[in-house]
Amino acid sequence: MQFRTLVARAFIGKLRNRANMLTTIVEAPLLAALIGAVLRYSESGEYDFASAFHIPTYLFLSLVVAMFLGLTNSVDDIIRDRPVLQRERNLNVRLGWYILAKVLTLSLFALIQCVLFILIGNWILEVRGMFWIYLLAMVLTAVSGIAIGLLISSLASEGKTAVNIIPIVLIPQIILGGALIKYEEMNRNLDFVYSISRWFDQNPEAGQARSDLQVPLICEFMPMRWSYEALVYAQAKLNPLTQRQEQIQEQINTLARTKDLTTEQETRLDDLKELLAIVSGVQGKDVSTVERRLRRIDEVMRGAPLVGKILSPSSGPVTAERLFVNQKTTDLVNKAEMEQSDYRESRFLNVFFGPQKRYFGIQSSVLTFNAGVLAVSSLAMFVGLYFILRHQLKSRLA
């Protein structure tokens, strides 16, 4: 059977039930409105993003919603298709194409739901300039949920049983994801490596984890642990202000390491140093004024001379730091950075929210590594799904 036919069938199957379709469209915006309204709180009394207390919680709940949507959209799909698969097995239905069609169709619906959620949730909580990063994190998490849901659907005998398994999958991820209970406050005996080392070592202190921010082994198998860590780090480091500061500092460091600078390079170095001070204090009368000044700063970062209006002092009640930098997420990442760069520790520490990860000799940035873990684990589950379905069809035909 052709791939396009399988995709069309999967897509039409989702659209056929109008009640389910309406729920699919409305579900994400309603959850975003509820979560945003509840979490719109700031310690200063008047809400602003910089001092917003619950932004890390919002990030985690966004991923919980993505996982939930992925699970609920997929958990009964194969159960409904099983009679058709058995009937059309002799018509050369290719399982690989069937699974790919399912994944693409379900991922499309998840993408639409994630877009709606982010647009409303970010608007309520005044999260700016992070749409694409949030979308990538939510979609990767939703695809993990789709993979788990399809696996459940392939193993469960009926839809009610599959739906009842969703809490068993989702609740452990909420508990062990690193937001509800911080890892430094979690029972360390959950860490298998820690427990074994204590059991074998006569000195109990010798087996203790090297850092309170290290993730217990059981938590490493939770997809939301990886997406939450990456999203918090991205909010702290890839927001429109901090990202510009990091890029300017990187250009400064590159020129500073260069020997025998030319006159042009020395001028450029001086411009960048001044630009770093300017971008850190950008402010204006409203959001559009601040964003306009940041666009002028981008021109200088790309090589334009530091002249004209960009040098004029800016003033106003709205600052770039207040618009883009949330202190709660920044504190979480800064604490992890200090832990990972501790000169007293000779061994590399994989700490939660740390900027670098090293497993099995592979070291990478936290964003690249975590995205890779989510992608590879989802792919592995889809491969497992293929072999499960192939075994089931062969068993029924025998």
C-alpha positions in Angstrom: 0.0 0.0 0.0 1.4 3.4 -0.9 2.7 5.8 1.7 0.5 8.7 0.7 -2.6 6.4 1.0 -1.5 5.5 4.6 -1.0 9.1 5.5 -4.3 10.2 4.0 -6.1 7.4 5.9 -4.4 8.3 9.2 -5.3 12.0 8.7 -8.9 11.3 7.8 -9.2 9.0 10.7 -8.3 11.8 13.0 -10.7 14.3 11.4 -13.6 11.9 11.2 -14.7 12.2 14.8 -15.9 15.8 15.1 -16.1 15.6 18.9 -12.5 14.5 19.2 -11.4 17.0 16.7 -13.1 19.9 18.6 -11.4 18.6 21.8 -8.0 18.5 20.0 -8.3 22.1 19.0 -9.7 23.5 22.2 -7.7 21.4 24.7 -4.4 23.2 24.4 -5.6 26.8 24.5 -7.8 26.0 27.5 -4.9 24.4 29.4 -2.6 27.3 28.5 -5.1 29.9 29.7 -5.6 28.0 33.0 -1.9 27.5 33.6 -1.0 31.1 32.6 -3.7 32.6 34.8 -2.8 30.6 37.9 1.0 31.2 37.5 0.8 34.9 36.7 2.4 36.0 40.0 5.4 38.2 40.8 7.1 38.8 44.1 7.1 42.5 43.4 3.3 42.7 43.6 2.9 44.0 40.1 3.6 41.3 37.6 6.7 41.5 35.4 8.6 38.8 33.7 11.9 39.4 35.4 10.6 38.7 38.9 7.9 36.2 37.9 8.1 33.5 40.5 6.6 30.6 38.5 8.4 30.6 35.1 10.3 27.3 35.8 6.9 25.8 36.8 5.3 27.1 33.6 8.1 25.5 31.6 7.6 22.2 33.2 3.8 22.2 33.0 4.2 23.1 29.3 6.2 19.9 28.8 3.7 18.0 30.9 0.9 19.2 28.6 3.0 18.3 25.5 3.6 14.8 26.9 -0.1 14.4 27.8 -1.2 15.5 24.4 1.1 13.1 22.7 -0.1 10.2 24.9 -3.8 10.9 24.6 -3.6 11.4 20.8 -1.9 8.1 20.1 -2.8 5.7 22.9 -5.7 4.1 21.1 -4.6 4.5 17.4 -3.2 1.0 16.8 -6.0 -0.6 18.8 -8.5 0.9 16.4 -6.4 0.0 13.4 -5.7 -3.6 14.4 -8.6 -5.3 12.6 -7.7 -3.3 9.4 -4.0 -4.3 9.7 -4.9 -7.9 10.1 -7.3 -7.8 7.1 -5.0 -5.9 4.9 -1.8 -7.8 5.8 -2.2 -9.9 2.6 -2.4 -6.6 0.6 1.2 -5.8 1.3 0.8 -3.2 4.0 4.3 -2.1 4.8 4.6 -1.7 8.6 7.4 0.8 8.2 5.3 3.1 6.1 2.3 2.6 8.3 4.2 3.6 11.4 5.8 6.6 9.6 2.4 7.7 8.5 1.1 7.5 12.0 4.0 9.4 13.4 3.8 12.2 10.8 0.0 12.6 11.3 0.1 12.6 15.1 3.1 14.9 15.1 1.2 17.4 12.9 -1.7 17.5 15.3 0.7 17.8 18.2 2.5 20.7 16.5 -0.7 22.6 16.0 -1.6 22.1 19.7 1.8 23.2 20.9 1.6 26.3 18.8 -1.7 27.2 20.3 -0.5 26.5 23.8 2.6 28.6 23.4 0.9 31.6 21.8 -1.6 31.9 24.7 0.6 30.8 27.6 3.5 33.0 26.6 1.2 36.0 26.0 -0.4 35.7 29.5 3.0 35.3 31.2 4.8 37.9 28.9 7.4 35.5 27.7 9.0 37.2 24.7 11.4 36.0 21.9 11.4 32.3 22.8 8.6 31.0 20.6 10.7 28.7 18.4 12.8 27.3 21.2 9.6 26.5 23.3 8.0 24.9 20.3 11.0 22.7 19.6 11.1 21.5 23.2 7.4 20.9 23.3 7.3 19.1 20.0 10.2 16.8 21.0 8.4 16.0 24.2 5.1 15.4 22.4 6.8 13.0 19.9 8.2 11.1 22.9 4.6 10.9 24.2 3.4 9.7 20.8 6.1 7.0 20.8 5.1 5.8 24.2 1.4 6.0 23.4 1.8 3.9 20.2 3.8 1.3 22.2 1.0 1.1 24.8 -1.6 0.9 22.0 0.3 -2.0 20.4 0.4 -4.0 23.7 -3.0 -3.2 25.1 -6.0 -5.3 24.1 -8.6 -2.6 24.3 -8.8 1.2 24.4 -10.0 1.5 28.0 -7.0 -0.5 29.2 -4.6 1.8 27.2 -6.2 5.0 28.6 -5.8 3.6 32.1 -2.1 3.2 31.6 -1.6 6.9 30.8 -1.4 8.0 34.5 1.1 5.2 35.2 3.4 6.7 32.4 2.8 10.4 33.1 2.8 10.6 36.9 6.3 9.2 37.4 7.6 11.7 34.9 6.0 14.5 36.8 7.5 13.3 40.1 10.9 12.5 38.7 11.2 15.2 36.1 13.2 17.6 38.4 10.6 20.4 38.9 8.1 19.1 41.4 10.8 17.7 43.7 14.3 19.1 43.2 17.0 16.4 42.8 19.0 17.8 45.7 16.0 17.2 47.9 15.2 13.8 46.6 15.8 10.5 48.4 19.3 9.5 47.2 18.6 5.8 47.7 16.6 6.0 44.5 20.0 6.2 42.7 20.9 2.6 42.0 24.6 3.5 41.5 24.7 5.4 44.8 22.9 2.5 46.7 25.2 -0.2 45.3 28.4 1.8 46.1 27.2 2.3 49.7 26.4 -1.4 50.1 29.8 -2.5 48.9 31.8 0.2 50.7 32.4 -0.1 54.4 32.6 3.7 54.7 29.1 5.0 54.0 30.3 8.5 53.1 32.5 7.2 50.3 29.5 6.3 48.2 27.7 9.6 48.4 27.0 11.4 45.2 29.7 14.0 44.3 27.1 16.7 43.8 23.6 17.3 45.1 22.6 18.5 41.6 23.5 15.1 40.0 20.5 13.3 38.6 19.5 9.9 40.1 19.9 7.1 37.7 16.1 6.2 37.6 15.3 9.8 36.6 17.6 9.6 33.5 14.9 7.4 31.9 12.3 10.1 32.1 11.9 12.0 28.8 10.7 15.2 30.5 13.8 15.3 32.7 15.8 16.0 29.5 13.4 18.5 27.9 12.8 20.4 31.1 16.5 20.8 31.7 17.1 22.0 28.1 14.2 24.4 28.2 15.2 26.0 31.5 18.8 26.4 30.2 17.5 27.9 27.0 15.3 30.4 28.8 18.3 31.5 30.9 20.9 31.6 28.1 19.0 32.0 24.8 16.6 34.8 25.6 17.0 37.8 23.4 19.1 39.8 25.8 21.4 37.2 27.3 22.0 35.6 23.9 23.2 39.0 22.5 25.4 39.5 25.6 27.0 36.1 25.1 27.6 36.6 21.4 29.2 40.0 21.9 31.4 38.6 24.7 32.4 35.7 22.4 33.5 38.2 19.7 35.5 40.2 22.3 37.2 37.0 23.5 38.1 36.0 20.0 39.7 39.4 19.2 41.4 39.5 22.6 43.2 36.2 21.9 44.5 37.5 18.6 48.1 38.6 18.6 49.2 41.8 16.9 45.8 43.4 16.3 45.5 45.7 13.4 44.2 49.2 13.8 40.8 48.2 12.4 40.7 45.2 14.8 41.5 47.4 17.8 38.7 49.8 16.8 36.3 46.8 16.5 37.4 45.5 19.9 36.7 48.9 21.5 33.3 49.1 19.8 32.4 45.7 21.1 33.3 46.5 24.6 31.2 49.6 24.5 28.4 47.7 22.8 28.4 45.1 25.6 27.8 47.9 28.1 25.1 49.4 26.0 23.2 46.2 25.5 23.2 45.4 29.2 21.5 48.7 29.9 19.0 49.0 27.0 15.7 50.6 28.0 12.9 52.6 26.6 9.5 54.0 27.0 7.8 50.8 25.7 8.5 47.3 24.4 8.7 48.4 20.8 11.4 51.0 21.6 13.5 48.4 23.4 13.1 45.9 20.5 14.1 48.7 18.0 17.3 49.4 19.9 18.1 45.7 20.1 17.8 45.6 16.3 20.3 48.4 15.9 22.6 46.5 18.3 22.3 43.5 16.0 23.6 45.6 13.1 26.7 46.5 15.1 27.2 42.8 16.0 27.2 42.0 12.3 30.0 44.5 11.7 28.4 47.9 11.4 30.3 50.8 13.1 29.2 51.9 16.5 27.9 55.4 15.6 24.7 57.3 15.4 21.6 56.9 17.5 22.8 53.7 19.1 25.3 55.7 21.2 22.6 58.1 22.5 21.6 57.4 26.1 18.3 55.6 26.4 15.8 56.1 29.2 12.4 54.8 30.1 10.5 52.6 32.5 10.9 49.4 30.4 14.3 47.7 30.4 15.5 44.8 28.2 16.5 42.9 31.3 13.0 43.2 32.7 11.4 42.1 29.5 13.6 39.1 28.7 15.5 37.8 31.7 13.7 35.8 34.4 15.7 35.7 37.6 14.4 32.3 38.8 15.6 30.4 35.7 18.9 32.4 35.7 19.5 31.4 39.3 19.0 27.7 38.6 21.5 27.7 35.7 24.1 29.9 37.5 24.1 27.5 40.4 24.7 24.5 38.1 27.4 26.4 36.2 29.3 27.1 39.5 28.9 23.5 40.5 30.2 22.1 37.2 33.2 24.6 37.1 34.3 23.9 40.7 38.1 23.8 40.5 38.2 21.6 43.6 36.6 18.7 41.7 38.9 16.9 39.3 36.2 14.7 37.7 33.6 16.0 35.3 30.2 16.5 36.9 27.0 16.0 35.0 24.8 18.3 37.0 21.2 19.3 36.4 21.0 22.5 34.3 24.8 22.3 33.7 26.0 23.8 30.4 27.8 20.7 29.3 27.0 16.9 29.3 29.5 14.0 29.1 28.3 10.4 28.9 30.3 7.4 27.6 33.1 9.7 26.5 30.8 12.0 24.5 30.7 15.7 25.6 28.3 18.2 24.1 26.3 21.3 25.0 23.2 20.6 27.2 20.9 21.7 24.4 22.4 19.5 21.7 22.8 16.5 24.0 19.3 16.6 25.5 17.7 17.1 22.1 19.7 14.1 20.8 18.6 12.0 23.7 14.9 12.8 23.1 15.2 12.1 19.3 17.2 8.9 19.7 14.9 7.5 22.5 11.8 8.3 20.4 13.4 6.6 17.3 14.3 3.6 19.4 10.7 3.3 20.6 9.4 3.5 17.0 11.8 0.7 16.0 10.6 -1.4 18.9 7.0 -0.7 17.8 7.8 -2.0 14.4 9.1 -5.3 15.7 6.2 -5.7 18.1 3.6 -5.2 15.3 5.5 -7.5 13.0 5.5 -10.2 15.6 1.8 -9.8 16.4 0.8 -10.0 12.7 2.9 -13.1 12.1 1.5 -14.8 15.2 -2.1 -14.2 14.1 -1.4 -15.4 10.6 0.4 -18.6 11.8 
